[in-house]
Amino acid sequence: MSHQILIVDDNRDLAEMIQMGLSLKGFKVCIATSRNAYQKALTTDPPDLVVTDIFMPDHEGLGVIRHLRVSHPNTKIIAMSGTSAWGSHSVNFLEIAAKIGADRVIPKPFEMKEMTALVRELLEEEAVES
């Protein structure tokens, strides 16, 4: 069975790079670059796994994580961000993402093999849990 993966990121180039890399490994991957596209993707073809950026102009990844934990509690989540700390307060948003429900976090930039390994790890866990 091919797993459905949703990439939520306003950076289309990065989203397409992830899509291409995961598609080559046999995964079915969709991209959502806006809040509307994200909400439509959830209702049209609910994903097994969501990869979300944390900072986006029309919505933020922490909200995506909170929403998924309520509406799709079994969906696996990977949070990614190029900014792990914010200003002088050193708020680590990847750490917050993990605390509110992301199964894994990955700082940008990353190698595609790192993302692929996280995806496989989470989807293998899902298969064992079933």
N, C-alpha and C positions, 0 to 999 in steps of 0.2 A: 504494500500500500504506500502510495506517495503522500507524504505529509504536506499540508498546506501551511505556508509561512507568509506572514504579512510584515513588510518593512514599512515603518512609519518614520518618515524623515522629510523635511522640507528641502534638503539637498538632493535633487534628482540624480545628479551624477554619482554621488555616493550610493544612493539607493539602487541605482541600476548596476553599479559595480557589485554590490552584495547580491542582487538578484541574479546576475550572470554567474557569479561564483557558485552560488548554491544550486542554481538550475543545472549547472554542469555536473553536480554531484547527485542529480536525480530528484531534487526537491521541486515542488510546485510553489512558485513565489510570486506574490502580488506586491505592488507598491502603492502606498497612500502618502501623498505629499501635502495633504490638507486635512482639516478636521472633517469636512464633508466626505472626502474619499475614505478616510479611516472608518467613519460610522457606516458608510455604505458597504465597505468590505466586510465588516463584522456581521452584517445581516445577510449579505449575498452568499458568502462562502466562509463561514467561521473558521479561523485559523487554528492550527494545533500549537503554533508558536508565533509570538510577535517580537520583532526586534524594533525597539523605539529609541529615537534620539531623545535627549532630555530637553534641549532648548530649540524651540521652533516658534515662528512668528504668530501663527493663529491658534496654537494650543501648545501645551507643554507636556513633555513625556511623563512627569510625575503624575499628572492628571490622567494620562492614558493608563498608567500602571494601576492607579486607584480604581478607575472605571473597570478595567479588565478583572481585577480581583473580585469585584462585586457582580458584574454581569457575565463573566466567563471565567469562573474560578479555577477551572482545570487547564486553561491555556497557559503554556509556558511563556516566560517573558525574559528577554535579554535587553537591558538598558545600556545605551552607549552615549558617550559625551566626550567632546574635545576639551571641555572645561570641567575639571573635577572640583576645583575650588573657586569660590566667588569672593573677590575683593579681599580686604584685610581681615574679614571674618573667617576666612578659610573654611567655609561651609563646603563639605564634600558631598556633591549632589549624587555621585554614584553610590556613595555609602547610604544616603537617604533612600535612593531608589531600591537598594537591597532591603532596607528596613521596612519599606512599605509594600514589598511584594515582588520585586524583580527576582527571578530565580538566579540570574547571573548578571554581571556587569562587565563592560569592556571599555577601556579608555581609547579614544581616537588620538592619533591614527593607530590602526591595527593591521596585521597581516591577514589576508583572507583565510589562511589556514587556521588562524586562531578563532575566527568567527565560525568556520566550518566545524571545528572541534567542539565548540560550545553548543552549537545546534545539535550535532550528533549526540553529545552527552545528554542533553535535556530530552531529546526524543527517544533515546534508549531508555532513560529513566521512566518515561511515560509508558513505554511498552512493558517494562517490568511491573509497573504499578497496575496495569490493566489485568 
